Amino acid sequence: MMKKIVNTLTVIALLVAMGAVAVPPSYAREPMRSPQPVSYANATRLSAAHAPALQAADSNTVPFELLGFKEGTLRGPFDATSFFFGVPANWSLADGAQVQLHLTVYLGGILGVDATTIAPGVNFGGTLEVQFNDKSIATILLDTSGDSTLTFNIPAEALVSPSLSKRNSLRLILNSGINCDFNQQTKVVVRTDSQFVLPHSVVAPPTDLSILPRPIFQNSFIPDAATLVVPDQPSAGELQAALTVAAGLGNITAGRLPVTMVPLAQLTDDLRANSHLIFVGGAAAFPALSAVALPAAVSGSIFNAGGSLPDDGIVQMAVSPWNPAHVVLVVGGNTEAGVVKAAQAVSSGQVRAGALPNLALVSAVQPKDIGVTPAVDRTLADLGYADTTSNAPGLTTEEFFFTMPQGQKAGADAYLNLLFTHSTLLEYDRSGVVIRLNSQPIGSIRFSDESALEGETRINLPATTVRPGLNRIAIDVDLVPRTVCVDPNLNRLWMRVDAGSSIHVPFAPADASLQPILDLTLYPSPFTLSPLFSGLAFVVAPNDPAGWRTAAKIAYDYGNRVGTGFNTLALAYGDAVSDDLKQSRDFIIIGRPSTLPIVSELGDSLPAPFEAGNDLAIERNLQVAYHLLPGVNVGYVELLAAPWNSKRAVLLVAGSTETGLDWAGTVLTTPALRSQLSGNFAAINGTQVVSSDTRIGGLQSALATAAPGNVVPVAIGQPPTVERPVWVLPVLALTVLLMMAVIVYVALSALRRQRPRR
């Protein structure tokens, strides 16, 4: 009898438990109905018979997917989306351009609830305006649910991009405010197989230096690529100029232009044909330039630039004779000093030509700050800014810049006094402001009715975050309406920053006695602390193209990450490093240790030193050391204070082979790998980064980073937080109560049945 009771209880408990974890009926979705034909006003509807033609791409057809567009959804009552794209520099757009939009429209549901089904009887959901380059080209009446592809002509006047970068814009604006009156929802999905039809003719790319980095960097749907070409035996100045150009390109293209550096002997036919070419150096090293129609042509061993002085930098550009879709940029001069000047001019991102648009002569550069020391107190108006208004829903960013003198540091009481006002139609609990200084968050603002009338807040500027040179204050404004029925097109959502806002930055001489903080976790600090890279020098080996290539990759990454275009970085060969350079600059030493005599000078100061003539590190200072055989590929990154000046830092980027060296450079320039660096030493094997700190034994850092790059560390004893539905605990409690009631009931029933037998 007792066995039956147990079995019964088990079955009941299982049934109750299954009911407790079952998905409630309200979570189930109704099957989506088949889309119905759509009839839109002011649009030419394409029948299904035309669909294959849309898929057959030709030289004039550009699908949205090729432009990087991801499927987008506009949700009523008000929404908008924009995306930008460039066309190749050798395209001249002609009449007949069109945009073909593949849209799926859902009308129905309840306002505030995503419409996923077609509602019968709903016959109007608002309008969708189509703008191209800020000009309205169509208005679509959303009068039917379903799926359709629509074609609109783009007028010739709209094909002219208003942007200096020549990028075109497409903007779709949904206005379904009628939803607010009838409590319904409108949703429009823009499919990725939408496309542009862009008739064009092929022309020579522009060679106007004033529009650099275009056409080398076009940011179009055809990938850009550039090759830096240096002499086979470059002087230190010529190689310094090449790294200067690389850092400048990293900055002005935001790291989006693939750049490779090769000596002339490694300039293959494939590179000539498939990339823009940037020659850096003197004319004598580049006899191949005689085939290029340069305005200052090669004449013997010089560039024949009429009217130039011997030490002038010479920047010129022409269409490539190896591929007329590409250009050749020459950054040169008739002396080493001239080559460096030309490179610094190009790195600034703004080149001013003379009588010819494709030729510039650079007489001098000014690497130091010019003018008087800025005032301690400055308003935004003093800095050249007017009142600035953010009036778009969602997140927008306003930027303001101020300078700090070289050799100075900010006082402890530096602050930003921000004056602002805003709309009272905002949802205060969801709207707000975050202020960042040089990408570091330093404060925030919560809106209220009081701040809407006259907002004022004082935010401290941390002295450790203010840096010499240019500083950037970013104000991230997030505007959320109280109700979705507030039309953003009527400018009802806004926040204004008053130009009377001020910054207070007292100056004090920088403490030259402070030692730099040396930890790979902080990279690229301390090498970026001096403005314009004026405290940084690269050290490489002569006759080492692999080391030069890695140095260019690191310089390019510095320009991108630090945001410095014009720069005054230095370069020296490892067998000719002057004492003056040692005392005045931090070093990044790149190459195989056996080819760099300066590595021997570092000696046992290195976390893992090298024997003379050996490219494998001696790992005696590590917690776990390995015996590596000759020829094995290993990359090394080592950070230390310079033995000749403890206030200067040295970063060694080395490899036992060219492959290992490439791995070391890749770790420093790849965010996912760079995040694994810590301590003062790292050994790299492909994507495996093993970091340690020889100053404390290295155990903790080494264990933390010894796993492959795709392994995510998990803190022991801290299980991940799991979000559980709110109904789980009540249902579980009810289940327990039911089980107890059933047990009591079954037990009492069994007792009653057994009593008569007595």
N, C-alpha and C positions, 0 to 999 in steps of 0.2 A: 504493500500500500504506500509506504513511504517513498519507494522508487517512482511510483506514478506521480506522487505529489511533486517530487523533484523535477521530473520530466516536464510536467505541466508548467511549473514555474519557469523552467529554462526556455520553453517555447514562448511563453508570454513575455518574458524579459527580452528575448530576441526581437519579437514583433514590436514591442514598445521602443526598443533601441533603434530599430530600423525607421520607425516613424519619427524618432527624434532627429535623425540626420538626413531625412528626406528633404529635397528642395521644395520649399513652399510653392503652391501653384502660382503665386504672384510673380515668381522669378522666371517662369516659362515665357518664351517669346512666341507671339503669334506668327505663323509662317508668312513671309513676305509675298504679296501678290505680284504677279507678272507686270512689269511696267507697261503703261499704255502709250499710244502715240501722243506726241506733243505738238501743239500748234502755237507758235510764238509770233508776236507782232514784230515787224521790222526785221525779219530774218528769212533767209533762204534755207528751207529744210531739205536735207539730202536724203534720198531714199536709200533703202538697203542695197540697191544695185550699185550705189556709188561707194559702198564701204571698202571693197577691195582696192579702189583707187587711192583711198586715204592711207592704206597700209603700204602702198608701193612708193617708197621714198625715192625722191630724185634730188638733183642738186639744188632745187629751190625749196624743198620741203624739209621743215625742221620740226620734229615732234617735241612736245613739251618735255617728255622724258629725257631727251638728249640734252635739254637745257638744265637738267637737274631738278625739274619740277616734280614734287611728290603729290599724290592725290590729295586734294584739298576739299574741305567741307565748310560751307557757309551756313550758319544757323541764324534764323530770325529771332527777334524782329529786325536787328541791325547787325551787319557784319561786313567785313571787307578783307580782301587778300591781295597781295602784290607780289610779283617776282620780277627780277631784272636779268637781262642777258645782253651780251655783246655779240656783234657779228664780226667775222674776220676783217682785218684791216684792209684787205685787198678786194673786198666786196663793195660795189657801188649799187645800192638798192635802186630799183626801178619801179615805175607805176605797176599797179596790179597786185600789190601785196594784200594778203588776206589773213585773217585768223579764223580757224575752224575749232569751235568749242564743242566737245562732247560732254553734255550735262545730264545728270539724273536729278529730277526734281521730286521731292516728297512734300505733299500738302496734306495736313491733317494733324492728328494728335492733340495734345494740350500744351498751351504756352508754358515753356520752361521744361517740357519733357521732350526728349529727342524723338523726332518723327521717323519711324522706321517702316511704317506701312502707309498705303495709299488710302485716304479717307474718301468715301463716296459722297458726292454732292458738294465738295469743296472745289470751287472753280476760279478762285483768285487768291494768290499768295503774295502779291507785291511786284516789285520790279528788280531787275539786275542790270546795272549800268556797266558798260564795258569802256574802259579808257586805255588808250595807247599813247605813251609819252605825254601824259597829262591832258590829252585831248579826248573828249567823249566821241566814240565812234558808233555806239549803238545803245539802245535801251530795250531790254527784253521784258515783256509782260509775262509773268509767271501765272498762266491761266489754266494750266493742265499739269497733272502729275505724270511722271514717266521719264523716258529716256530718249534723247535725240541729239543729233549733231547739227550744228548751225554754223553758217558761214557769213562773215562780215568783211566788207572791204575796208582797208586801211588807207585813208586819203594820203596823198603825197606829202602834204604839210605835216602830217603826224609822224612821218618816217624820219624826221630830223630830230635826233636826240637832244634834249636840253641839257644833258649831263656833260660835264667836261671830260669824263671818262668815256663818252660815246656809248654808254650802256643804255639800252632801251628798257622801258617798263610797261608791264601789262597790269592793270588794276581792275578788279571786279568788286562792285559795291552792291550789296544786298540791302534793299529797303522794303521790309515787310511789316511796317508799322501797323498795317491793318490787322495783323494778328492780335494786337493789344485790344482791339474793339470786339473781336469775335472769339478770343481765347483759343486760338489755333496755332499750330507750329508750321513754319516753312523751313525746309532744308534743301540746299543745292550742293551737289557733289560735282566737282570738276575732275574729269578723268584724265589720266596721264597720256592717253592716245589723242588728246587734243593736239593741234599743231599749227604752225605758221606756214604760209606759202609766201616766200620772199624772192620774187624775181630779181635778178641782179646780173651785173657784168663784172668780170674780173679785171682789176686794174692794179697798177703798181702800188705797194704799200707806201704810206707817207714816210718821208725821211726828215720831217721837221723836228729838230731837237727840242723845241719848246713843249712838245706833247709827250716827252719821255715820262714813264717807261713804255708808252705805246710807240710803235707797234710791236716791240719785243714782248711786252706783256699786254695781251689783248683781252684776256679774261672772257673769251668767247666760248662757244660750244666746241670749237676745235682746240685741242690741248696746245698750250704754249710750251716751248722748251728753248733754253739758251745754253750756249757753250762758251765759257771763258777760255780764251786761247792765250797762253803766255809763251815767251821764247823758250827754246830748248835749254838754254843756259841763261836764265834771267838773273839780272842783278838783284840785290836785296831790295832796292827801291822799286824795281818793276814788279817783284812779287808782292811787296807791300801794297802797291797800287792795285793789284788784282784782288787782294783780300779786302781792300777798301771798297772797291766796286761791289764785291760779293755782299759785304755788310749793308751797303746802301740798297742793293736790290732786295735783300731780305726785308728791309724796312718799308720801302715804297710799294712793294707788291704784297705785303703782309704774309710773306712766306709761301705764296701760291704760284711762284714761277720756278719750275724745276731747273736748277743750274748745275752744270758740271764743269770742272776746270781741267784742262789738258795742256800739255806742252805741244808745240806745233807738230812735232814728229808723230804725235798720237791723234792728230786731227784726221779722221778717216773720211772717206767719200760719203759714208752714211751720215756722219755728223754734219758735213758740209751741206748735204741735201735736205736734212730733216730738222734743222734747228737754226735759230738766229745765232749769229757769231759775234762775239765781243772780243776784239783783239786788244790786249793791254801790253804796251811796251814801245820801244823805239822802232823806227822804220827799218833799220838794218836787219832786224831779226825776222821780218815778215816779207820776204820777196814775193809771196803769193798775192800780196795786196796790190801788186801792179796790174792784176786782172780786174780790180774793182774800180768803178768810176767814181773815185773820191774827189771832193772839191780841192783838197790839199793832197795831191797825188804823191806817191813815192817817187823820189828822184835820187837814185843812188842809195845813200844811207840816211837820207833825211826826208821829212815831209815838207813838200814845197808849198808852204802857206805864205802867200805874199803879205808883206807888212808885219809878220810876226817877229818877236824878239827871241833870242836863243833859248831862254828859260821859260817861254810860254808853254802852257799846256794846250794840246790840240785835241778837240773832240769833234768827230765828224761821222756822218752816216750816209750810206748809199744802199741801193737795192743789191741783193746778193746775186752775183753772176752764176752761182751754183743752184739757185732756186729763186725765181722772181717773186715768189710769195713771201720770202724772208728778206731780212736786211742784215747789213754788216755795220756794226758800230765799232769805231776805232777810238780808243782812249790812249792817247800817246803824247809824244813830244820829242823834241830833238836833243833833250838832255834828260837825265834821270829826274831832276827836280821838276821839269815840265810834265813828265809822265805822272808823278805823284799829284801835282796840282790838278791835272785833268781828271784823275780818279776821284779826288775829293769833290770836285765840282759835280761829277756824275752822281756821287753818293748822296748829294744833297737832294736829289730828285727834281731840281729845277735848273735847267741849263738855258742860258740866254745867248742866242746866236747873234751874229752881226749882219753883214750885208747879205750873206747867204743863209737860208734857214737851216741848212744841214752842216754848218761849220761854226765852231765857237773857239775863240782863243782866250785862254785863261791866264791873266797876268799875275794874279796873286790870290791867296786865300787868307781868310781871317779866322784862325782856329780859336782865338780867345774872345771872351765877352767884350763887346764894344759899348761904350757909354758909361753913365754914372751908376753907382750902386743904387738899386731900387729902394724906395721908401719902405719903412717898416709897416706902415698902414696904407693899404691900397684898396679902393673900391673896385667893383667889377667895371664900373664906368671908366675908372682910371686905366684899367687894363684893356679898354677898347670894346667892352660889351654893353649892349643895350638891355632893356628889360627882355627877359626870355620867357616865352609861354609854351607850355606843353598842353596840347588840347586833343590828344588822341587817346581813345580808351586802351587799356592795357599798359604795357611797360614801354617807356621811352627814356632816353638818356640825353641830358644836356651836359656839355663839357666846357670847362673853363681852365685856362692855363696861366701859371705865374712862374717867374724865374727866381732862382736863388743864386747869389754870387759864388764863384768857385772859391775853394779854400775856407768857406764859411759853413756853419751848421745852424739849425734853427734853435731858438731858445725854448725853454721848457713851457712857456706860457703862450705859445703860438696857437691861434684859433681862427675859425671861420665864423663870422657873424652873418647868418643868413636871414634875409628879409623876404617874405613871401605872402601871397594870398592865394585863395583857391575857391572853386565853386562849392556851394552848399548842397548841390545835387549828388554829391559823392556818397558812397557807402563807406563811412569812416572806418569801420572795423576791417574792411578789406582793402582799402586804399592806403597809400603811404609813400614815404620817400626813404631811400637809403643813400648815404653820401660815402663816396670812396675817394681816397687819396692815393694816387699811383697804384691803382687796382686793389688797394687794401681797404676794407670797410672800416669807417671811423665813426659813424653815427647814423641815426635814423630819426624820422619825424612821424608822429601820429597826428592825423587831422582832427579838428574839432570845429564847432561853430565859432569859437573864439579865434582860432588861427585863420578861419576864412575871412575875418575882417582885417586882421593885422597880425600875421604870423611872424615870429622872430625866435630864432634859436641860436645858441652859441655851441659850436662843436670844436673840441680840442684837436689840433693838428699835431700828432705825435712827432717829436723831434727825430725819432728813428726812421720815420716814413718820409719826411721831407728830405729831398736830396739836392745836391748842387746842380745847377742847370735848370732844365724845364721840368715843371711839376704839373700834374693833371688832376683836377678835381672833377669827378663825375657825379652827377646827381641823377639817380635812377628814380623816375616818377612812375608810380603804378596807380592808374585812375580806374576805379570801378564804380558804375552808377548804382544808385539806390534801387532802381528797377530797370529791367532789360528794355523797358519801353522809352527810355531816354534816348533820343536821336542824337548820336555823336556828330552827325553832319551839321547840326545847328550850333556847334561849339558850346554845348551846355556843360561839358566836362572840361575843366581846365585848371592849371596851376601856373602861377606867374612868379618867377624869381626876379626880385627888384634889383636893378643895376646899382642901387645904393648899398647892397650887401658888400661886406668888406672882409679882407683877410689881414690878420695881424701876425707878422712873422719877424720877431727881433732876431738879429744876426749876432753870432759870436764866432771867433776864430775856431776852426776845427782843431781838435786835440791831436796833434801829430804824434803824441806818445802812445796812443791807443794801439793795441795789437789787433790785427784782423781776426775775426771769428772764422776758423777754418773747419768746415764740415761739408762733405759732399751733398748732404741734404739741402744745403742752402745754395747750391750752384744755380745760377752763374755768379752769385756773390762769392768773394769780394771783387771780382774782376770787372764789375759794371758800376762800381761806386763813383768812379771819376767821370765827369761829363765828356762826351765826344770820344770816349775810349782813350782819353789822353794819358791814362796811367796804365795802358795795356800794351804788351809787346808779344808777338808770336815769334817763336824760335823753331826753325826747321833745319833740315840738313840740305846741303846742295846736292844736286843730282838725285832728288827723291820725289818724283812726281806723285807717288802714293801719299807721301806726307803733305805735299802741297794741296792735293785734292781734299784730304781730311781737314786741313787748316781752312780751306775755302768753305767747306761745309759748316764748320764751327762758326766762322765769321758771319756767314749768311744767317745762321740760326740766331746769333747775337743781335744782328740788325733787326730781325723779326721780333724777337722776344723783348728786347730792351727799348725798341722804338727809336733808335738813333740812326738817322740817315747820314748826314755829313759827319765824318769822323776823322780822327787823327791817330789811329792805331799805328804801331810801329812793327817792323819785322827785322830780324837779324838771323844770319846763318849760325848754326850751332858752334862753329869753329871761329867765330869772329864777333863775340858779344862784348860790347864795350863796358867798362866800369860805370860810366855815366848811365847807361841804360839799366844796369843792374840796380842802381840806387834810385832811379826815378820811375821804374815801371814794374808792375806785376808781370809774370811770365806764364804763357801757355806754351809748353814745349811739346812738339809733335813729331813722332817718327819712331824708328827702331833705335833703341838705346846705343847699339854698337856704332851707329853712324853719327851720334851726337856727343862730341867731347864734353859739352856742358853737363851731361848726365854724370860723368865721372866727378865733376866738381861737387855735385850734390852728395855723392858718396853715401855714407850711412845716415845722412839726414832723411833720405827717402824711407817711407814706411816699409818698402821692400826694395832693397838696393840691387844693383846689377854689377856683376864682375866685368872687367874690361873685355870688350870684344864679344860679350854674351848678351843675347836678347831675352833670356829667361830670367825672371826675377828670383832673388834669393828670399825665400819666404820664412826666414827664421823668426821673424817677429809676429807671425800669425799663430792663432790658437791651434789651427790644423794646417800643416804644411804638406804639400804634395811633391813627389818626385816626377818631373816632367822630362820626357826625352827630347832630344834635339829635333827640330822640324815641326813640333806640335804648334797648332794655332792657338794663341792666347792674346787677349787684349788686356791692357792695364790702364787704370786711371788712379793716379796718386796725387794727393794734395798735402802741401807742407809749407812751412814758413821758410823763406829763402835763407840759406846759411850766411849769405853776405849782407843781409839786412832783414832783421826779424819782423820789420813792419811791412815787408813785401811778401806776397804769396806766390807760390809756384804750383802750377798744375801740369803734371806729366801725363800726356795722352800717348801711350806707347803700344807696340805690338811686337810679338816675337816673329811675326811674318807680316806681309802686306795685308793678308786676310785678318789677322788679329788686330792690326792697326785700324782697319776699316770697322771692325766690331766696336772698338773703343770709341771711335768718332760717332758711330751710330747710336750708342748708348746715350751720349751727351745731347744728341739732337732729336731723340725720339721720346716723347713724353711718357709713354707706357714703360719704357726701359729706364729712363732717367729717374723715375719715381722710386726705383729700387736702390739708388745710390745712397750711401750713408757712411759715416766715419771718415777715414782718410785714405782708404784703399779699396779698390774693387778689381776683381779678376773677371773677365768676360769670356764666355764660350758660346758664341752664337747669340741666342736670346737669354741665356742664363747669366745672371749677374750675382756674384757672391761678394758682398761688401763686408768690411770689418774695420775696426778701429784699433790700430796697433798701440795706441797710447793707453788703452784700458784692457788690453788682452784680446779684444776682438770677438769674444764668444757671442755676445748678444746680437751684434750687428750681423755677423756671419750667419747665424742661425736664422735671422729674420729675413734674409735675402737669398738663401741658398737654393730656394725652390725655383723651378722654371718660371718664366715671366707670366704664364697664363694661370698660375695658381694664386688664389686670393687668400691672404692670411686671415685666420679666424681667431678671435680672442678666446682663450680657454676659460671655461667657467661662465661665459656670457652667451647663452643660447640666443639665436636670433628672435626678435619680437615677431609674433604672428598675429595678424589682424583677424579677429573672429567676429562673425555676425552677431548683432545684439540679441538675436532670439535664442542663441545657443544656451546660455545660462538658465533663463526661465524654463525652457523646454526640458533641460536636464534635471532641474529641481522637480518639475512636475512628474517626470519619468520615475524618479526615485520614490516620490510619494505614491504613485500608482502601483509600483512594484511592492511597496510595503503593504498597501491596502489589499492587493491580490494575495500576498502571502498570508496575511491575517485571515482573509476570507476563506482561503483554501484550508488553512489549518482548522478553523472553527467548523467548517463543513465536514471535514474528516472526523473530528471528534464527535459530532452529532450522529454520524453514521455508525460509529463504533459503540455508542452507549447501549442500544437495545441488546447487543450480543452478551452483555454482562447479565 
